[in-house]
Amino acid sequence: DDEINAIENLVNEKILKNLLVEKFNTTLNEAKKLGARFGIFR
């Protein structure tokens, strides 16, 4: 069914985007922690 495939693709895209955003936020938080340790970020 084309409709089901389209929906599945949308869901998969959303999941991938969420994972990427999560990974990015985690990396950003780690960078901030490191930066705070060295007095870079205030």
C-alpha positions as CSV (number, residue, x, y, z in Angstrom):
1,D,0.0,0.0,0.0
2,D,1.5,3.3,-1.1
3,E,-0.3,5.2,1.6
4,I,1.2,3.0,4.3
5,N,4.7,3.3,2.8
6,A,4.4,7.1,2.7
7,I,3.3,7.1,6.4
8,E,6.2,4.8,7.4
9,N,8.7,7.0,5.5
10,L,7.4,10.0,7.4
11,V,7.6,8.3,10.7
12,N,11.1,7.0,10.0
13,E,12.2,10.5,8.9
14,K,10.8,12.0,12.1
15,I,12.6,9.3,14.2
16,L,15.9,10.0,12.4
17,K,15.5,13.8,12.9
18,N,14.8,13.3,16.6
19,L,17.8,11.1,17.0
20,L,20.0,13.6,15.2
21,V,18.6,16.5,17.3
22,E,19.2,14.5,20.5
23,K,22.7,13.6,19.5
24,F,23.4,17.3,18.6
25,N,22.0,18.5,22.0
26,T,24.0,16.0,23.9
27,T,27.2,17.1,22.0
28,L,26.3,20.7,22.7
29,N,25.8,20.0,26.4
30,E,29.1,18.2,26.6
31,A,30.8,21.1,24.9
32,K,29.2,23.6,27.3
33,K,30.4,21.5,30.3
34,L,33.9,21.4,28.9
35,G,33.8,25.1,28.1
36,A,32.5,25.9,31.6
37,R,35.4,23.9,33.1
38,F,37.9,26.0,31.1
39,G,35.9,29.3,31.6
40,I,35.0,29.6,27.9
41,F,31.2,29.7,28.3
42,R,29.5,31.8,30.8
